[in-house]
Amino acid sequence: MDENDLYSDAYNDFLAVVWGEGYLSPGGPEEVARILHGLDVKDAHVLDIGCGTGGIAVSLVRDHGAAHVTGIDIEAPACAAATRHAAEAGLTDRIAIRAVEPGPLDFADGSFGIVFSKDSIIHIADKEGLAADVFRVLEPGGWFAASDWLISHDDEPSADMKRYIEAEGLDFAMASPARYEAALKAAGFENVRLVNRNAWYAAVARQELDQMTGKARVGLVDRFGSELVDHNVEVWKAMVKVLESGEHCPHHLRGQRPR
Ligand SMILES: C[S@@+](CC[C@H](N)C(=O)[O-])C[C@H]1O[C@@H](n2cnc3c(N)ncnc32)[C@H](O)[C@@H]1O
């Protein structure tokens, strides 16, 4: 394992306790289903950008009937866990996990019926380039369906937001709903829709913080040590603040490549 991995095994294991095995973001398979609501995933070839530890790839096949999922991620520990989860689910013939370098998507034009992504585009600064590339790899009529962590405006982040981003220590490149919408439309997407999930995650994140500081704390400290747990408590406290102000506003995003 590369010691520079942002999503290390220990961090991924901690997040699995908070968010569920195979998930590095909140909401589990229920939130995935809400992102995909109304879209026909059955028999589709799906690309999952930033597949993390693979719980979503498994859900896309098992719960939504995708014919095949290609999950890509830049972190070796995440790819290894995702490959293991696909194998444990008996889905190695329908899930392929690929470690990639950040940059353009290495797939032919029109390769996928659906491009999915959950809470990973926050790590990709060039939203416009990504939107154009996603459009390119979609079949005509295909859908981009994603969620991501956004900032509510394009101005200088508030002091609370800066503190939160610094506390995360990840390579966050947050952008506003207006910027995402413009990027999708400029790429050629139609039926573009953004849904603000701030109220939902503000409530969930408060519960997660209560879990970490309450009854679950002893078990978490036993397993991960107090340093990692205390660090995450500080991250969650900073995050809850900017969720409550509305500045941190997770969104669902979707758009269709015209037929
Ligand atoms: C918050 S995690 C979400 C993982 C997964 N989608 C989930 O919801 O469980 C973000 C993931 O994006 C990956 N990532 C960051 N930059 C990326 C890039 N340029 N291409 C693909 N994956 C990337 C990270 O390694 C990490 O696994």
The ligand as an SDF file (V2000), in Angstrom:
LIG
                    3D

 27 29  0  0  0  0  0  0  0  0999 V2000
  -15.8250    9.6410   -0.8000 C   0  0  0  0  0  0  0  0  0  0  0  0
  -15.1310    8.2960   -1.6750 S   0  0  0  0  0  0  0  0  0  0  0  0
  -16.6170    7.6060   -2.3950 C   0  0  0  0  0  0  0  0  0  0  0  0
  -16.4480    6.1880   -2.8600 C   0  0  0  0  0  0  0  0  0  0  0  0
  -17.7250    5.5070   -3.3730 C   0  0  0  0  0  0  0  0  0  0  0  0
  -18.2660    6.1860   -4.5160 N   0  0  0  0  0  0  0  0  0  0  0  0
  -18.7540    5.4540   -2.2960 C   0  0  0  0  0  0  0  0  0  0  0  0
  -19.6980    6.2660   -2.3360 O   0  0  0  0  0  0  0  0  0  0  0  0
  -18.6440    4.5940   -1.4090 O   0  0  0  0  0  0  0  0  0  0  0  0
  -14.3390    9.0570   -3.0510 C   0  0  0  0  0  0  0  0  0  0  0  0
  -13.5420    8.1200   -3.9320 C   0  0  0  0  0  0  0  0  0  0  0  0
  -13.1400    8.8030   -5.1110 O   0  0  0  0  0  0  0  0  0  0  0  0
  -11.8500    8.3260   -5.4670 C   0  0  0  0  0  0  0  0  0  0  0  0
  -11.2370    9.2800   -6.4210 N   0  0  0  0  0  0  0  0  0  0  0  0
  -10.6500   10.4660   -6.1600 C   0  0  0  0  0  0  0  0  0  0  0  0
  -10.2330   11.0560   -7.3000 N   0  0  0  0  0  0  0  0  0  0  0  0
  -10.5690   10.2280   -8.3180 C   0  0  0  0  0  0  0  0  0  0  0  0
  -10.4100   10.2540   -9.7410 C   0  0  0  0  0  0  0  0  0  0  0  0
   -9.8090   11.2880  -10.3690 N   0  0  0  0  0  0  0  0  0  0  0  0
  -10.8790    9.2080  -10.4720 N   0  0  0  0  0  0  0  0  0  0  0  0
  -11.4770    8.1620   -9.8560 C   0  0  0  0  0  0  0  0  0  0  0  0
  -11.6530    8.0650   -8.5140 N   0  0  0  0  0  0  0  0  0  0  0  0
  -11.2090    9.0780   -7.7570 C   0  0  0  0  0  0  0  0  0  0  0  0
  -11.1640    8.1940   -4.1290 C   0  0  0  0  0  0  0  0  0  0  0  0
  -10.0190    7.3910   -4.1910 O   0  0  0  0  0  0  0  0  0  0  0  0
  -12.2840    7.5910   -3.2800 C   0  0  0  0  0  0  0  0  0  0  0  0
  -12.2790    6.1780   -3.3220 O   0  0  0  0  0  0  0  0  0  0  0  0
  1  2  1  0
  2  3  1  0
  2 10  1  0
  3  4  1  0
  4  5  1  0
  5  6  1  0
  5  7  1  0
  7  8  2  0
  7  9  1  0
 10 11  1  0
 11 12  1  0
 11 26  1  0
 12 13  1  0
 13 14  1  0
 13 24  1  0
 14 15  1  0
 14 23  1  0
 15 16  2  0
 16 17  1  0
 17 18  1  0
 17 23  2  0
 18 19  1  0
 18 20  2  0
 20 21  1  0
 21 22  2  0
 22 23  1  0
 24 25  1  0
 24 26  1  0
 26 27  1  0
M  CHG  2   2   1   9  -1
M  END
$$$$
